[in-house]
Amino acid sequence: MASTGSSSKSYSIAVVGGGISGLCLAIGLLQYDIPLTIYEAAPHFGEIGAGVAFGPNAGRAMELLSPKIYQAFLKCKTGNADNSKSDSWFTIRVGDARKEDKEGYVREGKKVGDALFDVPMHSGGGRGGVYRAHFLDELVKEVPDGVAKFDKRLVELGEAQDGSGDVVLTFADGSTAQHSAIIGCDGIKSLTRKWLVGRDNPASKAVFSGKYAYRGLIPMDEAVDLLGDDAARNSQMYLGYHGHLLTFPIAHGKTMNVVAFSSRDTWEDEKWVVATSKQDMEDDFQGWGPHVTKIVKAMQKPDIWALFEHPPCDTYTKGRVCLLGDAAHATTPHQGAGAGQCIEDSYILANLVKDANDVNGLQRAFSAFDQVRRERTQKIVKTSHEAGQMYEFELFGDDLDKIEESYKHRMRWIWDIDLEAQLEQAQQIMKQ
Ligand SMILES: Cc1cc2nc3c(=O)[nH]c(=O)nc-3n(C[C@H](O)[C@H](O)[C@H](O)COP(=O)(O)OP(=O)(O)OC[C@H]3O[C@@H](n4cnc5c(N)ncnc54)[C@H](O)[C@@H]3O)c2cc1C
């Protein structure tokens, strides 16, 4: 068992998985000297080379969870370059030229690629895009040596035979570890989730959402040459039929992050990330306007990401096991909210575990966490799915008035949450 030193706690926790969830939770717990070990399947911590955007709720969660995590975020984050856009989530444009009327307009006086409206988002709490690998590197610095064990792929969970009620973890290399409790931060394909909800339960596995995405990066100078300053340096979303494309600045404005979405009915490949050709991507955006066409042409070595999501499960905890982050509620990325939920989860759970002095307290902490977090995080999965449909003219058709109206309100409940009140509610539940 690894820990940071002397602890008054009579238990030890296994955190399975060292992504954004596992690291944020571990940093949060370590500041209260909770004995823990992170078990990571990969040979080292790592994130993909792409961007991730955080809303004000995520910034606030980081601030509340740990000053170290918040500082890491502030060091990496990039917002819109234009000051007048500091309260804009995205500028919305139509990207698909098939929306044009006979006169070539997509809305009164507006052509394909023109800015239509901004989605307001208050900037309190800190918000912005980060390059994932940089952010993870900053988080890793806050995890003391010896806390994480690598090349430890969890393959089985079971109860210890010594009457302690502990959980025994078995890893792919044949080794085992025994801990008082486990927090599964093992992502969308979580083994902990399968064990917890039952392998035969349809909620044990993520399902294909009907959407996939190409991800890419374009050097900002090149993006400015292609699109101009405004469209390159500030967050943009281009809407269309069964597809949409978004861009936002990362790496302190040196890079433009691109995610281009498209649709298909099923996903048969066992892999969820597959290499594709530039030609396939260009074919998917045939008939789109000049902005999108230029961006798609500038993306090198595209990968396709199949977008899966979790059906809702009845609980995030069983006995001494708890799920957190994508393992509990993997969502499509259409609200830019998945990683933010991992951090909100970590804030709530770390503060509940802090008050647990023994294994009974831990179980009460897990149960309180489940009761306050499940509804919100599952609603995010559902509304994110709908948001993707809206951007792709599948929810309100291509009625831009309805779409604009919906954009202005639909994400407020995510961004404006009072996390301290939610923690207080959980603490009350835990005491009962
Ligand atoms: C295309 C796309 C764009 C996105 N954009 C955004 C965005 O802009 N904003 C946002 O907030 N969210 C976004 N998300 C969602 C966000 O990426 C996830 O919510 C977040 O990264 C999940 O973090 P996690 O740590 O829970 O899971 P993961 O990042 O999947 O980490 C899980 C970790 O567990 C390890 N692991 C897995 N299985 C085992 C095992 N059996 N034993 C031991 N270790 C194991 C893995 O190696 C990994 O390190 C996006 C997602 C996608 C797909």
The ligand as an SDF file (V2000), in Angstrom:
LIG
                    3D

 53 58  0  0  0  0  0  0  0  0999 V2000
  -13.8600   13.1150  -29.1370 C   0  0  0  0  0  0  0  0  0  0  0  0
  -13.9760   13.4870  -27.6840 C   0  0  0  0  0  0  0  0  0  0  0  0
  -13.9050   14.8280  -27.3100 C   0  0  0  0  0  0  0  0  0  0  0  0
  -14.0570   15.1910  -25.9650 C   0  0  0  0  0  0  0  0  0  0  0  0
  -14.0100   16.5040  -25.6270 N   0  0  0  0  0  0  0  0  0  0  0  0
  -14.2690   16.8810  -24.3510 C   0  0  0  0  0  0  0  0  0  0  0  0
  -14.2690   18.2610  -23.9960 C   0  0  0  0  0  0  0  0  0  0  0  0
  -14.0040   19.1500  -24.8210 O   0  0  0  0  0  0  0  0  0  0  0  0
  -14.5500   18.5910  -22.6980 N   0  0  0  0  0  0  0  0  0  0  0  0
  -14.8070   17.6290  -21.7450 C   0  0  0  0  0  0  0  0  0  0  0  0
  -15.0660   17.9910  -20.5700 O   0  0  0  0  0  0  0  0  0  0  0  0
  -14.7880   16.3000  -22.0530 N   0  0  0  0  0  0  0  0  0  0  0  0
  -14.5310   15.9180  -23.3210 C   0  0  0  0  0  0  0  0  0  0  0  0
  -14.5110   14.5930  -23.6410 N   0  0  0  0  0  0  0  0  0  0  0  0
  -14.7220   13.5940  -22.5670 C   0  0  0  0  0  0  0  0  0  0  0  0
  -13.4310   13.3600  -21.7640 C   0  0  0  0  0  0  0  0  0  0  0  0
  -12.3980   13.0630  -22.6510 O   0  0  0  0  0  0  0  0  0  0  0  0
  -13.6240   12.2230  -20.7830 C   0  0  0  0  0  0  0  0  0  0  0  0
  -14.7890   12.4450  -20.0050 O   0  0  0  0  0  0  0  0  0  0  0  0
  -12.4260   12.0680  -19.8230 C   0  0  0  0  0  0  0  0  0  0  0  0
  -11.2010   12.0930  -20.4960 O   0  0  0  0  0  0  0  0  0  0  0  0
  -12.5600   10.7640  -19.0410 C   0  0  0  0  0  0  0  0  0  0  0  0
  -11.5080   10.6330  -18.1290 O   0  0  0  0  0  0  0  0  0  0  0  0
  -11.3780    9.3180  -17.2270 P   0  0  0  0  0  0  0  0  0  0  0  0
  -10.1320    9.4990  -16.4490 O   0  0  0  0  0  0  0  0  0  0  0  0
  -12.6500    9.0580  -16.4940 O   0  0  0  0  0  0  0  0  0  0  0  0
  -11.2300    8.1260  -18.2600 O   0  0  0  0  0  0  0  0  0  0  0  0
   -9.9940    7.8170  -19.2440 P   0  0  0  0  0  0  0  0  0  0  0  0
   -9.3870    9.0530  -19.7650 O   0  0  0  0  0  0  0  0  0  0  0  0
  -10.4990    6.8180  -20.2220 O   0  0  0  0  0  0  0  0  0  0  0  0
   -8.9100    7.1400  -18.2940 O   0  0  0  0  0  0  0  0  0  0  0  0
   -9.0490    5.8130  -17.8400 C   0  0  0  0  0  0  0  0  0  0  0  0
   -7.6830    5.3130  -17.3840 C   0  0  0  0  0  0  0  0  0  0  0  0
   -7.8380    4.0100  -16.8290 O   0  0  0  0  0  0  0  0  0  0  0  0
   -6.9010    3.1380  -17.3900 C   0  0  0  0  0  0  0  0  0  0  0  0
   -7.5260    1.8120  -17.4020 N   0  0  0  0  0  0  0  0  0  0  0  0
   -8.5440    1.3790  -18.1790 C   0  0  0  0  0  0  0  0  0  0  0  0
   -8.8790    0.1130  -17.8820 N   0  0  0  0  0  0  0  0  0  0  0  0
   -8.0410   -0.2740  -16.8880 C   0  0  0  0  0  0  0  0  0  0  0  0
   -7.8860   -1.4850  -16.1540 C   0  0  0  0  0  0  0  0  0  0  0  0
   -8.6490   -2.5620  -16.3960 N   0  0  0  0  0  0  0  0  0  0  0  0
   -6.9090   -1.5450  -15.1840 N   0  0  0  0  0  0  0  0  0  0  0  0
   -6.1260   -0.4540  -14.9080 C   0  0  0  0  0  0  0  0  0  0  0  0
   -6.2310    0.7210  -15.5910 N   0  0  0  0  0  0  0  0  0  0  0  0
   -7.1850    0.8030  -16.5640 C   0  0  0  0  0  0  0  0  0  0  0  0
   -6.6230    3.6700  -18.7880 C   0  0  0  0  0  0  0  0  0  0  0  0
   -5.3580    3.2430  -19.2790 O   0  0  0  0  0  0  0  0  0  0  0  0
   -6.6820    5.1750  -18.5330 C   0  0  0  0  0  0  0  0  0  0  0  0
   -5.4480    5.7100  -18.1260 O   0  0  0  0  0  0  0  0  0  0  0  0
  -14.3090   14.1970  -24.9670 C   0  0  0  0  0  0  0  0  0  0  0  0
  -14.3440   12.8390  -25.3410 C   0  0  0  0  0  0  0  0  0  0  0  0
  -14.1850   12.4780  -26.6820 C   0  0  0  0  0  0  0  0  0  0  0  0
  -14.2380   11.0200  -27.0350 C   0  0  0  0  0  0  0  0  0  0  0  0
  1  2  1  0
  2  3  1  0
  2 52  2  0
  3  4  2  0
  4  5  1  0
  4 50  1  0
  5  6  2  0
  6  7  1  0
  6 13  1  0
  7  8  2  0
  7  9  1  0
  9 10  1  0
 10 11  2  0
 10 12  1  0
 12 13  2  0
 13 14  1  0
 14 15  1  0
 14 50  1  0
 15 16  1  0
 16 17  1  0
 16 18  1  0
 18 19  1  0
 18 20  1  0
 20 21  1  0
 20 22  1  0
 22 23  1  0
 23 24  1  0
 24 25  2  0
 24 26  1  0
 24 27  1  0
 27 28  1  0
 28 29  2  0
 28 30  1  0
 28 31  1  0
 31 32  1  0
 32 33  1  0
 33 34  1  0
 33 48  1  0
 34 35  1  0
 35 36  1  0
 35 46  1  0
 36 37  1  0
 36 45  1  0
 37 38  2  0
 38 39  1  0
 39 40  1  0
 39 45  2  0
 40 41  1  0
 40 42  2  0
 42 43  1  0
 43 44  2  0
 44 45  1  0
 46 47  1  0
 46 48  1  0
 48 49  1  0
 50 51  2  0
 51 52  1  0
 52 53  1  0
M  END
$$$$
